[in-house]
Amino acid sequence: MCVTCGCSDNGESKVTNLTTGEVNHYHHDASHTHTLPDGTVITHDHSHDKHSEASQIHAKMHGTTISLEQDILAKNNLLAAQNRGWFKGRNILALNLMSSPGAGKTTLLTRTINDLKSQISISVIEGDQETTNDAQKIKETGCKVVQINTGTGCHLDASMIEKGLQQLNPPLNSVVMIENVGNLVCPALFDLGEQAKVVILSVTEGEDKPIKYPHMFRASQVMILTKIDLLSYVQFDVQKCIEYARQVNPEIQIFQVSATTGAGLQNWYGWLSEKIANLSKLISA
């Protein structure tokens, strides 16, 4: 369940292996936990036959400030830790790519794969609410790709990644790119077991996004500013955007790129190569 908006309640995710065509469906856990002011912990679901009970519980809590005693992300964090161990044991660099819809994640990803596939083995977990459109674009590069459709869900979670990896089966000593659902809020809350979060922001959006959605930029190690070839056609203050990003996260690394012209991509590729090299050193140490 998304702790912010409850988007995944009673939902279903679908994992499609673009290589084999195999499709698997998974139901989300619809259970819902509240800690009441008197310390009572109540777990219920939102199924139709318990709708009345759930309504009574919510009515009881209406207008009350509730301090939750439980970490409702505990299950996700445990699975994320398991994913992280799985990646580490196979010397795999896993990156979580996040952005708003239309920022250019897939375009940047396909350009990256095509430019580096002779040097680096890259596999992709593609996240969208519906369709395999982006996964098909990734498949055309020749790399392994699995599509996860979240249905009503607005983000990927660690359980979805675990199931996706079973289908993807990426090789040892490689890179797994996780393209999250387009959303600048919820994906930042969920650890997937990745080594780094990468937020992608296009110049067609607005330079104030880092201070409008601070948690996303605070949680990310890298910000990639895309579509810089369009700067002469849009009103976008690059320096102001960078200032905002570093105001939220002074340690964030920033790359300015165009996946269309190739401008700035070498800096992004250099960072990737350095992360891979550092991961290999940790494994051999």
SERO-4910 file (N, C-alpha, C, O; in steps of 0.05 Angstrom, whole numbers):
BEGIN
 pado doro    nc1    nc2    nc3   cac1   cac2   cac3    cc1    cc2    cc3    oc1    oc2    oc3
  Met    A     17    -24      0      0      0      0     17     25      0     37     26     14
  Cys    A     10     45    -15     25     70    -15     17     85     10     -7     91     15
  Val    A     37     92     26     31    105     52     21    133     49     10    144     68
  Thr    A     24    145     25     14    172     21    -15    173     12    -31    188     23
  Cys    A    -22    157     -8    -48    159    -19    -64    133    -20    -88    134    -28
  Gly    A    -53    111    -11    -68     86    -11    -75     76    -38    -94     61    -42
  Cys    A    -58     83    -58    -65     77    -86    -66     48    -92    -80     39   -111
  Ser    A    -52     31    -77    -50      3    -85    -69    -15    -71    -69    -39    -75
  Asp    A    -87     -4    -54   -106    -21    -40   -123    -37    -60   -133    -26    -80
  Asn    A   -126    -63    -55   -142    -81    -71   -133    -80   -101   -149    -86   -119
  Gly    A   -108    -74   -106    -99    -72   -133    -85    -98   -142    -83   -117   -127
  Glu    A    -76    -97   -166    -62   -120   -178    -40   -110   -196    -44    -92   -211
  Ser    A    -17   -123   -193      5   -116   -211      9   -139   -231      2   -162   -225
  Lys    A     21   -133   -254     25   -153   -275     54   -151   -284     64   -130   -291
  Val    A     68   -174   -285     95   -175   -294     96   -190   -321     87   -213   -323
  Thr    A    106   -176   -341    108   -187   -368    137   -190   -377    152   -170   -377
  Asn    A    145   -214   -383    172   -219   -393    171   -215   -424    159   -231   -438
  Leu    A    184   -194   -433    183   -188   -462    198   -208   -479    193   -209   -503
  Thr    A    215   -224   -467    230   -244   -482    214   -269   -487    212   -279   -509
  Thr    A    200   -279   -465    185   -303   -467    155   -299   -472    141   -317   -481
  Gly    A    146   -274   -466    117   -269   -469    101   -278   -445     77   -275   -444
  Glu    A    115   -289   -424    101   -299   -400     90   -275   -384    103   -255   -381
  Val    A     65   -278   -375     52   -257   -359     43   -269   -333     31   -290   -332
  Asn    A     50   -256   -311     42   -265   -284     27   -242   -270     35   -219   -272
  His    A      6   -249   -256    -10   -229   -241     -6   -233   -211     -5   -256   -201
  Tyr    A     -4   -211   -197      0   -212   -168    -20   -192   -155    -23   -169   -163
  His    A    -34   -202   -134    -52   -185   -119    -37   -170    -97    -21   -182    -83
  His    A    -44   -145    -93    -32   -130    -71    -46   -137    -45    -69   -145    -44
  Asp    A    -31   -134    -23    -43   -139      4    -60   -115     11    -51    -92     13
  Ala    A    -86   -120     14   -105    -97     20   -108    -92     49   -124    -75     57
  Ser    A    -93   -106     67    -95   -101     95    -86    -73    102    -69    -62     88
  His    A    -96    -62    123    -93    -33    130    -91    -31    160   -109    -40    174
  Thr    A    -70    -19    171    -66    -18    199    -67     10    210    -56     28    198
  His    A    -82     14    233    -83     39    246    -76     36    275    -82     15    287
  Thr    A    -63     55    287    -59     56    316    -77     78    327    -73    101    321
  Leu    A    -96     71    344   -115     90    355   -102    106    378    -81     97    388
  Pro    A   -113    128    385   -102    145    407    -97    130    433    -79    137    448
  Asp    A   -114    109    438   -111     95    464    -90     72    462    -87     57    481
  Gly    A    -77     70    438    -56     50    435    -66     25    422    -50      7    416
  Thr    A    -91     22    417   -102     -2    404    -94     -3    375    -96     17    360
  Val    A    -83    -26    366    -76    -30    338    -98    -45    325   -105    -67    333
  Ile    A   -108    -34    303   -130    -46    288   -121    -51    259   -113    -33    245
  Thr    A   -123    -76    251   -117    -83    223   -142    -92    209   -157   -109    220
  His    A   -148    -81    186   -172    -88    171   -166    -85    142   -145    -75    134
  Asp    A   -185    -95    125   -182    -90     97   -206    -74     87   -224    -68    102
  His    A   -204    -67     61   -225    -51     49   -242    -67     30   -254    -57     11
  Ser    A   -244    -93     35   -261   -110     18   -291   -102     22   -298    -90     42
  His    A   -307   -110      3   -335   -101      3   -350   -110     28   -366    -94     39
  Asp    A   -346   -135     37   -361   -145     59   -353   -133     86   -367   -137    106
  Lys    A   -330   -119     86   -322   -106    111   -323    -75    109   -311    -61    125
  His    A   -337    -66     88   -337    -37     84   -349    -22    107   -339      0    115
  Ser    A   -370    -33    119   -383    -19    141   -365    -17    165   -363      4    178
  Glu    A   -350    -39    171   -331    -39    194   -309    -18    189   -302     -3    207
  Ala    A   -299    -17    165   -277      2    158   -287     30    161   -273     48    171
  Ser    A   -312     35    152   -323     62    154   -325     71    183   -320     94    190
  Gln    A   -333     52    201   -336     59    229   -308     66    241   -306     84    257
  Ile    A   -288     51    233   -261     56    243   -252     84    235   -241     99    251
  His    A   -255     90    209   -247    116    199   -263    138    212   -252    160    217
  Ala    A   -288    133    216   -305    154    229   -295    159    257   -295    182    266
  Lys    A   -287    138    271   -277    141    299   -252    158    299   -247    173    319
  Met    A   -236    157    278   -210    171    278   -212    198    265   -193    214    266
  His    A   -235    204    253   -238    229    238   -232    253    256   -243    255    278
  Gly    A   -215    271    247   -209    295    261   -189    291    284   -184    310    299
  Thr    A   -178    267    286   -159    261    307   -131    259    296   -127    246    276
  Thr    A   -112    272    310    -84    269    302    -74    242    313    -74    237    337
  Ile    A    -64    226    295    -56    199    302    -26    196    299    -15    202    278
  Ser    A    -13    186    320     16    180    318     19    150    314     13    134    331
  Leu    A     27    143    290     30    114    283     54    103    297     76    114    295
  Glu    A     50     81    311     72     68    326     87     48    309    110     41    316
  Gln    A     75     39    288     88     18    272    100     30    247     90     50    236
  Asp    A    121     19    238    133     27    213    118     11    191    124    -12    186
  Ile    A    100     25    177     83     12    157     99      5    132     88     -8    114
  Leu    A    124     14    131    141      7    108    160    -16    115    177    -23    100
  Ala    A    156    -28    139    175    -48    149    176    -72    129    198    -81    123
  Lys    A    154    -81    119    154   -104    101    169    -97     75    185   -113     66
  Asn    A    163    -73     65    177    -65     40    207    -63     45    223    -71     29
  Asn    A    215    -51     68    243    -47     73    258    -74     77    281    -76     69
  Leu    A    244    -94     88    256   -120     91    261   -133     64    283   -143     59
  Leu    A    241   -131     46    245   -142     19    266   -126      4    281   -138    -12
  Ala    A    267   -100      8    288    -84     -5    316    -93      4    334    -94    -13
  Ala    A    319    -99     29    344   -108     39    352   -135     26    375   -140     20
  Gln    A    332   -152     22    337   -178      9    345   -173    -20    363   -186    -30
  Asn    A    331   -154    -33    338   -148    -61    367   -137    -62    382   -144    -80
  Arg    A    374   -120    -43    400   -108    -43    422   -130    -40    443   -129    -53
  Gly    A    416   -149    -22    435   -172    -19    437   -188    -45    458   -198    -52
  Trp    A    414   -192    -58    414   -207    -84    431   -193   -105    447   -205   -119
  Phe    A    428   -166   -106    445   -151   -125    474   -153   -118    491   -157   -135
  Lys    A    480   -149    -92    508   -150    -83    521   -176    -89    544   -178    -97
  Gly    A    506   -198    -83    517   -225    -88    524   -231   -117    539   -249   -123
  Arg    A    512   -216   -135    516   -220   -163    532   -198   -176    535   -196   -201
  Asn    A    542   -180   -159    558   -157   -169    542   -141   -190    552   -135   -212
  Ile    A    517   -135   -183    499   -120   -201    494    -92   -190    487    -88   -167
  Leu    A    498    -72   -207    492    -44   -200    463    -39   -207    455    -41   -231
  Ala    A    446    -34   -187    418    -28   -192    412      1   -187    419     12   -166
  Leu    A    399     14   -207    393     42   -205    362     46   -208    350     33   -225
  Asn    A    351     63   -191    323     69   -192    318     96   -206    325    117   -194
  Leu    A    308     96   -230    304    120   -246    276    131   -241    256    116   -246
  Met    A    274    155   -233    248    167   -225    244    194   -238    264    209   -243
  Ser    A    220    201   -245    214    227   -256    184    231   -258    169    212   -253
  Ser    A    175    254   -266    147    258   -273    142    246   -301    161    241   -315
  Pro    A    117    241   -308    112    230   -335    122    249   -357    118    273   -355
  Gly    A    135    238   -377    143    254   -400    169    268   -397    177    285   -414
  Ala    A    184    263   -376    210    276   -371    232    266   -389    252    279   -393
  Gly    A    228    242   -401    248    231   -419    263    208   -408    285    202   -417
  Lys    A    252    193   -388    266    170   -377    273    149   -398    295    140   -400
  Thr    A    252    141   -412    255    120   -432    274    128   -454    291    112   -463
  Thr    A    272    152   -464    290    162   -485    319    162   -476    337    153   -490
  Leu    A    324    172   -451    351    172   -440    361    143   -436    384    137   -441
  Leu    A    343    126   -427    351     98   -422    358     83   -448    378     70   -449
  Thr    A    342     86   -469    348     73   -494    374     84   -506    390     68   -517
  Arg    A    379    110   -504    404    122   -514    428    111   -498    448    104   -510
  Thr    A    425    109   -472    446     99   -455    453     70   -462    476     62   -464
  Ile    A    432     53   -465    436     25   -472    450     22   -499    470      7   -501
  Asn    A    441     37   -519    452     35   -546    481     44   -546    498     32   -560
  Asp    A    487     65   -531    515     76   -531    534     58   -515    558     57   -522
  Leu    A    524     44   -495    542     29   -477    541     -1   -479    555    -15   -465
  Lys    A    523    -12   -496    519    -41   -496    543    -58   -504    544    -81   -498
  Ser    A    562    -45   -518    587    -60   -524    606    -61   -500    626    -76   -500
  Gln    A    600    -44   -480    618    -42   -456    605    -53   -431    619    -64   -414
  Ile    A    579    -50   -428    565    -56   -404    540    -73   -410    525    -66   -429
  Ser    A    535    -94   -395    510   -109   -398    489    -96   -381    491    -94   -356
  Ile    A    467    -87   -394    446    -73   -381    419    -88   -385    413    -95   -407
  Ser    A    405    -92   -362    378   -103   -363    359    -83   -351    368    -66   -336
  Val    A    333    -85   -358    314    -64   -349    289    -76   -337    278    -95   -348
  Ile    A    281    -64   -315    254    -69   -304    238    -43   -310    245    -22   -300
  Glu    A    217    -46   -325    202    -22   -334    176    -21   -319    160    -40   -319
  Gly    A    170      2   -306    146      5   -291    127     26   -303    135     48   -309
  Asp    A    102     18   -307     80     35   -316     54     24   -305     52      1   -298
  Gln    A     34     42   -304      8     32   -295     -3     12   -315    -14     -9   -307
  Glu    A     -2     18   -340    -12      1   -361      6      1   -386     23     18   -388
  Thr    A      2    -17   -404     15    -21   -430     44    -31   -427     56    -29   -406
  Thr    A     54    -42   -449     82    -50   -450     97    -32   -471    118    -40   -481
  Asn    A     86     -9   -476     98      9   -497    127     15   -492    143     12   -510
  Asp    A    134     23   -468    162     31   -462    180      6   -462    203      8   -471
  Ala    A    169    -16   -452    185    -41   -452    192    -50   -480    213    -60   -486
  Gln    A    173    -46   -499    178    -53   -527    200    -36   -538    217    -46   -553
  Lys    A    201    -10   -531    223      7   -540    250     -2   -529    270     -2   -543
  Ile    A    250    -11   -504    274    -21   -492    283    -47   -505    306    -51   -510
  Lys    A    263    -64   -511    269    -90   -524    283    -86   -551    300   -102   -559
  Glu    A    276    -65   -565    288    -59   -591    318    -54   -590    331    -55   -610
  Thr    A    328    -47   -566    357    -43   -563    372    -69   -561    396    -70   -564
  Gly    A    357    -91   -557    369   -117   -554    374   -126   -526    384   -148   -521
  Cys    A    368   -109   -507    373   -117   -479    349   -132   -467    327   -130   -477
  Lys    A    354   -145   -445    332   -160   -431    315   -140   -416    325   -121   -403
  Val    A    288   -144   -417    270   -125   -404    245   -139   -395    235   -157   -408
  Val    A    236   -131   -371    211   -141   -360    194   -117   -354    203    -97   -343
  Gln    A    168   -119   -361    149    -98   -356    133   -104   -331    122   -126   -329
  Ile    A    131    -85   -312    114    -87   -289     92    -66   -292     97    -43   -293
  Asn    A     67    -75   -294     44    -57   -295     31    -57   -267     24    -78   -256
  Thr    A     29    -33   -256     20    -31   -228    -10    -27   -225    -21    -25   -203
  Gly    A    -25    -25   -248    -54    -21   -246    -60      7   -235    -53     27   -248
  Thr    A    -72      8   -211    -77     34   -199    -54     45   -183    -55     68   -174
  Gly    A    -33     29   -180    -10     38   -164      7     59   -178      9     60   -202
  Cys    A     17     78   -162     32    100   -173     62     98   -169     77    117   -172
  His    A     72     74   -162    100     69   -157    106     40   -158     88     23   -155
  Leu    A    132     33   -161    141      5   -157    148      2   -127    154     21   -113
  Asp    A    147    -23   -118    156    -29    -91    175    -53    -91    179    -65   -112
  Ala    A    186    -59    -68    207    -80    -67    197   -107    -75    211   -123    -87
  Ser    A    172   -113    -68    160   -139    -75    157   -142   -105    163   -163   -116
  Met    A    149   -120   -119    147   -121   -148    174   -126   -161    177   -141   -180
  Ile    A    195   -113   -150    222   -116   -161    231   -145   -157    244   -156   -175
  Glu    A    226   -156   -133    233   -184   -128    221   -202   -149    235   -220   -160
  Lys    A    195   -198   -155    182   -215   -175    193   -210   -203    196   -228   -219
  Gly    A    198   -184   -209    209   -177   -235    236   -190   -240    243   -198   -262
  Leu    A    253   -190   -219    280   -202   -221    279   -232   -227    296   -243   -241
  Gln    A    258   -245   -217    255   -274   -222    252   -279   -252    261   -298   -263
  Gln    A    237   -261   -265    233   -263   -294    257   -252   -310    264   -263   -331
  Leu    A    269   -231   -300    290   -218   -315    316   -234   -315    329   -237   -335
  Asn    A    323   -245   -291    347   -261   -288    371   -247   -301    383   -259   -319
  Pro    A    379   -224   -291    401   -209   -303    428   -224   -298    431   -237   -278
  Pro    A    447   -221   -317    472   -235   -313    489   -223   -291    485   -201   -282
  Leu    A    509   -238   -282    528   -229   -262    544   -205   -274    546   -202   -298
  Asn    A    554   -188   -256    571   -166   -264    558   -148   -285    570   -142   -306
  Ser    A    534   -139   -279    519   -124   -299    504   -100   -285    509    -95   -261
  Val    A    488    -87   -300    472    -64   -290    442    -70   -294    434    -79   -315
  Val    A    426    -64   -273    397    -66   -275    386    -38   -272    390    -25   -251
  Met    A    373    -28   -293    360     -2   -292    330     -6   -286    317    -21   -300
  Ile    A    321      6   -265    293      4   -257    279     30   -264    284     51   -251
  Glu    A    263     30   -285    248     55   -293    222     55   -278    203     40   -285
  Asn    A    220     72   -258    196     73   -241    173     86   -255    176     98   -276
  Val    A    149     84   -243    125     97   -253    129    127   -252    140    137   -233
  Gly    A    119    141   -272    122    170   -273    107    184   -250     83    184   -250
  Asn    A    122    195   -231    110    206   -207    132    218   -191    152    205   -186
  Leu    A    130    243   -182    151    256   -166    146    255   -136    159    268   -121
  Val    A    127    238   -127    121    236    -99    127    208    -88    147    204    -76
  Cys    A    109    190    -93    110    163    -80    135    147    -85    144    133    -67
  Pro    A    146    146   -110    170    129   -114    193    136    -95    209    118    -89
  Ala    A    195    161    -86    217    168    -68    214    155    -41    234    152    -26
  Leu    A    190    146    -33    185    135     -7    193    105     -5    196     95     17
  Phe    A    196     92    -28    199     63    -28    227     54    -36    235     58    -59
  Asp    A    241     42    -17    267     30    -23    262      4    -39    246    -12    -31
  Leu    A    276      2    -61    273    -22    -78    296    -41    -75    296    -63    -86
  Gly    A    317    -33    -60    341    -48    -58    363    -38    -77    384    -50    -80
  Glu    A    357    -15    -90    376     -3   -109    400      9    -95    399     14    -71
  Gln    A    422     12   -110    445     25    -98    442     55    -98    453     69    -81
  Ala    A    428     66   -118    424     95   -119    398    102   -133    389     88   -151
  Lys    A    386    124   -124    363    135   -137    372    158   -155    389    174   -148
  Val    A    360    159   -179    367    179   -199    341    193   -208    323    180   -218
  Val    A    339    219   -203    316    234   -211    321    248   -237    342    261   -240
  Ile    A    303    246   -255    306    258   -282    286    281   -284    262    277   -280
  Leu    A    296    304   -291    279    329   -294    285    341   -321    308    346   -328
  Ser    A    264    347   -336    268    359   -363    264    389   -361    250    400   -344
  Val    A    277    403   -380    275    432   -381    247    442   -390    241    466   -389
  Thr    A    230    423   -398    203    430   -406    184    431   -382    160    437   -385
  Glu    A    194    424   -358    177    423   -335    176    449   -319    156    463   -318
  Gly    A    198    457   -307    199    480   -290    222    478   -270    226    457   -258
  Glu    A    237    501   -267    261    499   -251    255    497   -221    274    491   -206
  Asp    A    230    501   -213    224    499   -184    216    472   -175    208    469   -151
  Lys    A    217    451   -192    209    424   -184    224    414   -159    212    402   -142
  Pro    A    250    420   -156    264    409   -132    253    420   -106    254    406    -86
  Ile    A    243    445   -105    232    455    -80    202    449    -78    190    452    -56
  Lys    A    189    442   -100    161    434    -99    158    405    -90    139    398    -76
  Tyr    A    177    389    -98    177    360    -91    204    353    -77    219    338    -88
  Pro    A    209    365    -54    236    363    -42    244    335    -34    267    328    -35
  His    A    224    318    -25    232    292    -16    245    275    -39    264    261    -35
  Met    A    234    278    -63    245    264    -86    274    271    -91    291    254    -95
  Phe    A    280    297    -90    307    306    -96    326    302    -72    350    299    -76
  Arg    A    315    302    -48    330    296    -24    338    267    -23    360    260    -13
  Ala    A    321    249    -33    326    221    -32    345    211    -54    356    189    -53
  Ser    A    349    228    -75    365    220    -98    394    227    -96    401    249    -85
  Gln    A    411    210   -106    440    216   -107    447    232   -132    467    246   -132
  Val    A    430    229   -152    436    242   -178    411    256   -189    389    245   -187
  Met    A    415    279   -201    394    292   -217    404    295   -245    426    306   -250
  Ile    A    389    285   -264    396    288   -292    376    308   -305    352    303   -306
  Leu    A    387    330   -314    371    351   -327    371    345   -357    391    347   -370
  Thr    A    347    337   -367    346    327   -395    334    348   -414    323    369   -406
  Lys    A    336    342   -440    325    358   -461    337    386   -463    324    405   -469
  Ile    A    363    387   -456    376    414   -456    378    425   -485    383    449   -488
  Asp    A    374    409   -505    373    419   -533    349    437   -537    347    451   -558
  Leu    A    330    436   -519    305    453   -522    307    479   -506    287    494   -506
  Leu    A    329    485   -493    331    508   -476    325    534   -491    315    553   -479
  Ser    A    332    536   -516    327    561   -531    297    565   -537    289    586   -547
  Tyr    A    281    544   -532    253    545   -539    235    547   -515    210    552   -517
  Val    A    246    545   -491    230    545   -466    241    565   -446    264    573   -448
  Gln    A    224    573   -428    233    590   -406    241    573   -382    224    563   -367
  Phe    A    267    569   -379    277    551   -358    304    562   -349    322    564   -365
  Asp    A    306    568   -324    330    579   -312    347    556   -301    341    546   -279
  Val    A    367    547   -315    383    524   -308    397    529   -281    396    512   -263
  Gln    A    409    552   -277    424    557   -253    405    558   -229    412    549   -207
  Lys    A    382    570   -232    362    571   -211    354    542   -203    351    536   -179
  Cys    A    350    525   -223    342    497   -218    364    483   -202    358    469   -183
  Ile    A    389    487   -210    411    475   -196    413    485   -167    418    470   -149
  Glu    A    409    511   -164    409    523   -137    387    510   -119    392    504    -96
  Tyr    A    363    507   -131    341    495   -116    348    466   -108    343    458    -85
  Ala    A    359    451   -127    365    423   -122    386    421    -99    384    403    -82
  Arg    A    406    438   -100    427    437    -79    418    449    -53    429    443    -32
  Gln    A    398    466    -54    386    476    -30    372    453    -14    374    452     10
  Val    A    359    435    -30    346    412    -18    366    390    -11    363    377     10
  Asn    A    385    386    -28    405    364    -25    432    374    -34    439    372    -58
  Pro    A    449    384    -15    475    395    -23    494    375    -35    513    382    -49
  Glu    A    489    349    -31    507    328    -41    499    317    -68    513    300    -79
  Ile    A    476    326    -79    466    314   -104    485    320   -127    495    343   -130
  Gln    A    490    300   -144    506    304   -168    487    310   -191    466    298   -193
  Ile    A    495    329   -208    477    339   -229    491    336   -256    514    345   -260
  Phe    A    476    325   -275    486    323   -303    465    336   -321    441    332   -318
  Gln    A    475    352   -340    458    365   -359    462    350   -386    484    350   -397
  Val    A    440    339   -397    444    322   -420    421    326   -441    400    338   -435
  Ser    A    427    318   -465    407    315   -486    410    287   -498    430    281   -510
  Ala    A    389    271   -495    390    244   -507    387    245   -537    392    226   -551
  Thr    A    378    268   -547    375    272   -576    401    279   -590    408    266   -610
  Thr    A    415    298   -579    441    307   -591    465    293   -580    486    292   -592
  Gly    A    462    282   -556    484    269   -542    500    287   -524    519    279   -511
  Ala    A    492    312   -523    507    332   -506    506    323   -477    485    317   -466
  Gly    A    529    324   -464    531    318   -435    530    289   -427    533    283   -404
  Leu    A    524    271   -446    521    243   -439    546    230   -429    545    212   -413
  Gln    A    570    239   -438    594    227   -429    598    230   -399    610    213   -386
  Asn    A    589    252   -388    591    256   -359    574    236   -344    582    225   -324
  Trp    A    550    231   -354    532    211   -343    544    183   -346    543    167   -327
  Tyr    A    555    177   -369    567    151   -373    591    147   -355    597    125   -346
  Gly    A    606    169   -351    630    167   -334    622    160   -305    635    145   -292
  Trp    A    600    173   -296    590    167   -269    582    137   -267    588    124   -247
  Leu    A    568    127   -287    560     99   -287    584     81   -286    584     62   -270
  Ser    A    604     86   -302    628     70   -302    642     70   -275    652     50   -266
  Glu    A    643     93   -263    655     96   -236    640     79   -215    653     66   -199
  Lys    A    613     80   -216    597     65   -197    602     35   -201    604     20   -181
  Ile    A    604     26   -226    609     -2   -232    636    -10   -221    639    -32   -209
  Ala    A    656      6   -226    683      0   -217    685     -1   -186    698    -19   -175
  Asn    A    671     18   -173    671     18   -144    657     -6   -132    666    -17   -112
  Leu    A    636    -15   -146    621    -38   -136    639    -63   -139    639    -80   -121
  Ser    A    654    -65   -160    672    -88   -164    694    -88   -143    702   -110   -134
  Lys    A    704    -65   -135    724    -64   -115    714    -73    -88    728    -87    -73
  Leu    A    688    -66    -82    677    -74    -57    673   -105    -56    677   -117    -35
  Ile    A    666   -116    -79    662   -145    -80    688   -160    -76    689   -181    -62
  Ser    A    710   -150    -88    735   -163    -87    750   -158    -61    770   -172    -55
  Ala    A    742   -138    -46    756   -131    -21    752   -152      1    763   -149     23
***
